[in-house]
Amino acid sequence: MTENPEVFIAEVTERVRTLYTRYSRAMWQSATTGSEEAAQHEKEAKAALMRFWADKSLYETARKLNERDAADGPIQRRTIKRIYLSSAKAQQDEATIQAVTHLETQAQHSFYNFRTLVDGKSISDNEVENILRTSRDPAFVRQVWEASKRIGEQVAEHVRELARLRNQAAQAQGFRDHFQRSLVLNEIDEAQLTSLFTELETTTRNPYMRLKKTIDQTRAEHFGIDEADLRPWHYGDRFFQRAPEITNVSMDPYFADRDPVELALKTYDGVEMDVRDILQRSDLYPREGKDQHAFCLDIDREGDVRTLNNLEPSHRWTATLLHELGHAVYDQYIDHTLPWVLRTPPHSLSTEAIALMMEALTYDSGWLSSVLGIKDDEAERLSIAAAEQERAQRLIFTRWAMVMTNFERALYADPERDLDTLWWDLVEKYQATQRPENRRTPDWAAKYHIALTPVYYHSYELGHLVSSQLQALLRKKFGAIVGQPKAGQWLIENYFKPGAEQDWASHVESVTGEPLNPEYFVETIR
């Protein structure tokens, strides 16, 4: 390919935007239908996109231009860098591309179509979560929890083989394994990440253990069992990644007759971010064959932004919709005069920060009164409980992120090891949850991210840190976020519009005035 930077960027953009859009549409169709035909189309479109980025000529040209610093100005320099990183991530031969896309398609199809089977009845993920959260029958929640894990048995060998293939491609480039390659090519320093997670583990250990004691007491009373008999199925969530209710005030009754879409519109209208077109394009409600998770997808980087949800009137799904729309407004308000390659957030953690901030508004006293409409005599009582619940959620998720990140590091270090035992070793270490006796099943593979969004979970935790730093700044500037149009406009102009002009760390520093500082997050969980 030409080594003229301007021509090179134009050629790459013209080719990749068509392949990217085709793949995005195929992925959307597959996720919303679960059909084998759609899955096949997604596989073919993904392989075509991977094949484009894997092109040796493209990679070598991008590498040379990046190393030579041949660009004319910072925007062109960053565009070349992003092309180089995208190509470097995709370096693998045709056989590997075919094998990876085949295995990922099979695993994804399994997740989309899996339904938990209990006593011969098929139940959705929403029903599983509701049972685990509300049932007081210890035997029944165990039965449902164990049944929900059977997806792991279906995909475990696919995940191991994917790890082998990803490692082979990484090692051919000189990386230790896929874990290292993924961090480096996403501009994350592994030593710094490890140091940060070690610091967070130490900082959160005692607060978490005090919280865990309260949760154990609450859950034991809930089930009428001894604390010593608590096992993973007793914590109200399949992975204990969300906080069970720890106060005498339950939030769900306040959401039981409220439309999550109505609440989302009111929330985003309050900061003058219009999400109506996004919601019209979105797929919001559960049905058979549809992906049971939630995500946001920018179809073309030209304005077609959508979310997939499985809404029901609950606190969890209201928070989830606000989260996904946080991703969506970021994509929507990126400056579309930027080069197409830069019309993304600097890093996934950058957009997670916004999504997490918007999700957390459901615990905000101002949101509870002005958006949810809680009566004055109840607002103070609920806001105190909500603040306690939010703190618990941050602690629990941080410890969960440690399980996921350390598991994936070990998975890619040795895909052949005893992963079943490793999983529960990490759960006991970081979540202080006792493993089930004599259980030898691949429960780790039941987590969607391990198979299909690998080496990603640290981005959520880093997103929490950035979100806390950003929220502190917004409150200093505007006093609040809820119902503050100036806060919304400031985010659009300063955080969203620049897209990927900078790497994520530089973006954080330029927006907040200081490098990433975990102390803002730590203050929220002490």
Secondary structure, DSSP 8 states (H G I E B T S, - for coil): ----HHHHHHHHHHHHHHHHHHHHHHHHHHHHH--HHHHHHHHHHHHHHHHHHH-HHHHHHHHHHHHHT--SSHHHHHHHHHHHHHHHHT---HHHHHHHHHHHHHHHHHHHH--EEETTEEE-HHHHHHHHHH---HHHHHHHHHHHTHHHHHHHHHHHHHHHHHHHHHHHTT-SSHHHHHHHHTT--HHHHHHHHHHHHHHHHHHHHHHHHHHHHHHHHHHT--GGG--GGGSSSSSS-S----SS--SHHHHTT--HHHHHHHHHHHTT---HHHHHHSB-S--TTS-SS-EEEESSSSS-EEEE----SSHHHHHHHHHHHHHHHHHHHS-TTS-GGG-S-SSHHHHHHHHHHHHHGGG-HHHHHHTS---HHHHHHHHHHHHHHHHHHHHHHHHHHHHHHHHHHHHHH-TTS-HHHHHHHHIIIII-----TT--S-GGGGSHHHHHSTT-HHHHHHHHHHHHHHHHHHHHHHS-STT-HHHHHHIIIIIITTTTSS-HHHHHHHHHSSS--THHHHHHH-
